[in-house]
Structures are given as structure tokens and as C-alpha cells.
Amino acid sequence: MKYRNVGKSGLKVSEIAMGSWMTDLQGSEKAAVAEETIRKAYNAGVNFFDCADAYSGGEAEKFLGRVLKDYSRSSYVVSSKVFFPTGRGANEWGLSRKHIFENIDRTLKNMDLDYIDMYFCHRFDPTTPMEETLRALSDLVSQGKILYYGVSEEWSAARLTEAQKIIKEYHLYPMTVVQPQYHMMDRYIEHEIMDVCEKYGMGITPFSPLAQGLLTGKYKKGQPYPEGSRATHQADRQVNNLLTDENLDKVEKMSKIAEELGTNMSVLALAWILRKQVISSVITGASKPQQLENNIAASGFEIPQDALKEIDKILGFRKFERHVG
């Protein structure tokens, strides 16, 4: 396993991280598999474990904290998030100072920890002044309850830039990390967000790197969905919306590149994300240990330049640039 710094901070995380979004804790058998996967990840060199207060109503935090309790606190990095409702009250959601302060205590209690390494704003809160949110997060750093903070979805390049102005004006602790969605089929952060992160020294820890399973190569055009796959049971049908003929054709072409490089589509997709140095770690999900082993194989896998050029041709991506005249 290889490690990278999170932005310009001194914090080092494994190139492959374990996320808890899809962790299935329903039933003792599934919980046992989830625990085995976390322990195998740790033993394989994964030191970054991502969670959120909203996952399984707080049960994911409790579960992860219980498993990691067996290891030295200095040996792993754990993150959680704040935004989504934790109750029915008017102040039990969002990014107000009140909710952030109350929620970090809830998270620390859930995970039985003295501090969280990285704390994310899970979404953007238009009902709370950005200054209030950033001051609250900076104060949590001062109090030692979190070590670094960052943001996740819905923080545009303009919002990140505005945040930097506030941080500078009020001499707050810096924002260290951004966690957006990023994969071969969704490269929106390459338009502006990556540039902003590089400019201000923020690391990127993307989630959904395999596009809900599309980039594993297990879905084939004209063939039934594999039994038990996410496309057969996911309630919000995110992956089903990605399973277009156009996307499946692209995956088939890239799978051939992976074969030529002696690997598989999943490893190629994860290593492709890690081609960018601004990427600190890729947050992966694994419902079973076998998937974990495949994910870990992407750390340190170098994609030749000619293959990267061929992938870009297949994807047909063009960074947005507006030219006048």
C-alpha cells in the first residue's frame, strides 16, 4: 500500500480508503462479513476509514468505532460528516454552529473516540452563513475534537473560493480536504474544482470511484444484471441510470485496455483516478473481502501514457473553456 499527504497537510492516508456508505449491518452474518472486510483492509495497509453520522442512523459509526478499537489510535485515520437530520427538531440538521457542536459530540460518543481526524460538511447549507460554519469547524480544531476539516458534495469551485477568503480574513484553521464524486463517467471536478484544490493546497478524497459498479465491468450490454448486483436491488436506482448502451460500450473498450495491461476494469478505474497527484485517497466500498483485495491492487498501479490517451479518446471528455472571438 502506498500513502499520500492530504493536500499540503502532514496527514498521510492510504491511496485506497474504506468507506462505510454501503456497509450492510442487517443481521449478524452480514455484520461479521463487514467486520472481516475492515480488519483485512487494516492488515493490508489501509489506514483511512470514512464514515458519516447519517449512515445507518449512526449505527455505522458505532460499528466502525467498535472494530477499530482493537488497533492503536495513531495507526489509523477516521473521518465522519455532518449535515443530515439526526432528529426532528428545527436545529437537528444543517451546518449551524449549534448542530455542528452537538453533532461532533454525538459522533465521538458513537465511535468512542476522543477526536476525529477529518470532519466533513456532508452537503452545502444555504440556510447558514458560510462564516458561521467555518468558524465552528475551526473552533473544533482548536478544541482538539477534530484535527482537519473539509467539505463533500455541492461545494462548487465558487463556494470553495469564497470559503478561502473567509478563512484568510478571520485567520481560521485551513480547510484541508474535499470529498466529491469522481470517476471516469463523471469528471466535473476537472473543470474547476481540481484547480481550486491545487491552488489552496487541499487534497481530494473522491467517493463512488467505480460509478456504482458500472466500472467493474460486470454489467454487459444485452445481458441480464448479475444476480445480487446493486442494479437488482438499489432503491434509488443510481446505477441503473448509468447503465446506458453508450456507457456500457465505453466500459467494454476500456476493459480491453485493462486486459492488455494485465489487470481488470476495477483496478484500471481506481488507478486512473490516482493518476492525479491532487487525489489523496480513493474511498472505496467492499461488501466482501474479495472486492477489497481487488481494490487494494490499484495502489501503485501505473497506467502508461499511451493507455491514458486511449482512455481519454474513449471517454471523449473535454475540460470546459470559454473562448470569445
N, C-alpha and C positions, 0 to 999 in steps of 0.2 A: 504493500500500500504506500502510495506517495501522499505527501501533505503539502498544503499551500497556506500562505498567510491570508487572513480575511482582510482584503483591502490593504491599506498601509498600516494596519494594526499589527501587533506582535502575536496575535492569536493564530494558532495553526490548527487546521482541520484536515481530515482525510478527504481525498478527492471524491470519494464516494461516501455519502451520508445515508443514514437510515431515517426514513420518515414514518410517522405514525398515523397518517390520514386514513389509510386503508387497513390498518390493523384490526383484525376481527377478533373480538374478545367474547363472542357469544358461545358459551359452552366451555367446559374445562378442556376438551380436546383441542379446540382452536386456540385457546389461550396458551396451552402447552406448546403448540407449534410456533406461536408468536414469540414466546419466551426463548425457545430454542434458536429461532432466527436471530434475535437480538444478541444472544450470547455468542453465536457463531460469527456474527458481524464484528463484535468486540474482539474476539480471538483472532480474527483475520486482519485486524488493524484499523477497523472503522472506529473513529473516536468522536464522531459528531452524530448526535441523535436529536432529531427535530420533532417537536410536538406542538400542541395548542390546547388551550382551555376548552375549545369548542368540540374537540374530538371525543366522541362517545360521552359527551356531557361531563367531562372531567375524569372519566374512568381511564382514558388513555394516559393521562398524566400520572395517575396513581399507579398504573401498571408499569409504565416505564421507570418511574422512580423506584419502585419495589425491586425490579430486576437489576438496575444499575447500582443499587445499594451494596451489592456484593463486590464492587470494584472501587479502587482508590478514586476519590473525587477529583484529584489532579489529573487523572488519566483520561477523562472524557469531557466532552463539550456538549451541553444540552441547551436547547432553546425551546421557548414557548411563545405564545401570541396572545394578544388582547384585542377585542372589538366586539365580538358577537355576544348576544344576551346570555347572562348567567342567571337570570331571574326575570320576573315580570315587571319590576319597578322601572320608573322612567329613567333612573340613573344606572341601571344594571346592564348597560351596553355602551358601546362607543369608545371615544378616546378622551373623555373628560379627565381632569386630574382626579376627581373622586373615583371614577370607575377604574382607572389605571392603578391607583394606590390600593384600592380594595382588592382588585383582581390579582395583583402580584402576590399579595399575602395568601390568597386562595391557591394560587399555583404553587407557591413554595410549600404550603401545607400539603397539597395533593402529592407533590413529589418528594416530600420530606427532605427538603434541601435548604441550605442557608442562603444560597444565591443561585441565579440563573445566569449562564454565560452570555446568551444572546436573547433579547426580548424584542419581538416584532409587533408592529401595528398590523393586524391581520387584514384590515381594509382601511380606506380613507374615510374620515368622518367629517362631512361638510357642515355638521351642526356644532362643531367645536373649533375655536380658533387654533390654528396650527401652532401659534406661540405657546398656548396653554399645554398642548400635547407634548411639545418638545421640551418645555421646562420641566414637566412632570417626569419624563423619561431621564433627563439629565440629572434631576434630583435623586432618582432611584440609583443612578450610578454613584452619586455622592454618598448615598446611604449604604452602598455595598450590596444592595438586593439584586442588582443586575450589573454585569461587567461591561456589556456593549449593547447598543440598541440599533434597530433598523426598521424597515417597513416592508410590506409584502404587496399584495395586489392593489391596483387602482391608484398608485402614486406615479403620476406621469413625470416626464422629464421636467416640465414646468414646475410641478409641485416639489420635486426634489431640489431644484434650483432655489425656489423660494425658501425651502427649509434651510438650505445652506446659508442664506442671507440672515435668517433669524438666529441661527446658531452662532454666526460670526458676530452679529450685533450684540447679543446678550452673553457672549463668552460661555456658551454651553459646551458640555461634553459633545464630541463629534458623533455624527451618525456614521456607523461603520459598515452596514451591510444592507443589501436589498434582496428580496426574495420574490421574483416574478415567475410567471410561467415562461418556459423557454424550451423549445425543441425544434426539430427540423421543419415541422409544418407550421410553426408559429414563431416567427423571428422578429416580432415587432420591437423588441428591446434593442435590436441592432440599428433602428432608425435614429434614436436619440439617447435612450436611457443608458446604454453602454458607454457612450461618450461622456455623459454626465458623471457616471460612476468612476470612470478613469480619471476625469479631471479632479474630482474631490477625494480620490483615494478610497472609494467604497467598494467592497467586494460584492460579488453576486453569487447567491446560492439558489439556483433555479429549481422549481418543482415541476412535476409531470414531464420528465425528460423523455419518456417513451410514448408520449401522446396517448395516454390512457390505454396503452397496449398496442396501438396501431404499429408502432415502430419495432415491435418484437418480431414482426414477420409472420406471426401465427395466423393472421387473417388473410385469406386468399380470395381473389375476385371470382365470383361464381360458385363459391363453395360455402357450405353451412358454417356458422360460427362454431368454433371448438367448444365442446361440452364443458360447462363450468366456467367459461371465459367471462370477462366483465360485460361483454356485449350481450350476453344472455340474461343478465340479471340486474344491471346497474339502473337504478331508478331514474336518474336524471338524463340517461342516455347520451352522455357526453361523447363516449367513444363511438356510439352508433352514428352520430353526426359527422364523425371524422372518416367513417368507412365508405368514402365515395370511390367510384371507379378510378378517378384521376389520382387520388392519394394511394390507392392500392397498386396502381401501375408504377408510381414513383417508388414505393417500397420494394416492389419486385425487382426493379432495376438496381436499386441500392443494395439489395440482398446479394445480387451477383457480385458487386464490388466487395462486399464483406467476404464472400466465399473466396474470391481471388486473393484476399489479404489473410486468409486462413482463420477467419473468425465468423461471428454471426451478426445478424442485424442489430440486436440489442447492444452488443459491445460497440459496434460501429456508431450507433446513435449517441451513446453516452460519451465515447471518446471524441466524437465530433463536437459536442458541447465544450469539453475540456480543452479543445484546441485554442480557446481564447484565454489569455492569462488573467483577464479580469474576473473570470469564473473562479471562485474559491473552492466550491464543492458542489456536487450534484446530488440533490435529495431524491433518493430512490425509494420505492416501496417493494416489499417482498413478502408474499403470503406464505412462502415456503423456503426452506434453506437452499434448495436447488437454484431458485431465482436469484438469491443473494450471491451465490458463487459466480453466476454469470455476470452480475452487475460489477462485482469486485474486479473481474478480469479487465474491465475498461480502464482502471487506474494504470497510467503509464503506457497505455497502448497508443502508439504514434501512427497517425494516418498520413501516408505520403502525400506530397503536394499535388501530384498528378491525380490522385484519387479525390482529394478535396476539390479540385477544379471540376472533375467529372460530377461529383455530388452537387456542386453549385449549378451545373448545367441542368441536371435532372430536376432540382428544386425550382429553378427559374426565379430565384429571389433577386430583387434589386433594391438597394437601400434608397429611401426616398430623398431626392434632392430636387429643389425647385429652381429652375433656371429662367431668368427673364431676359428676353431679347435674343 
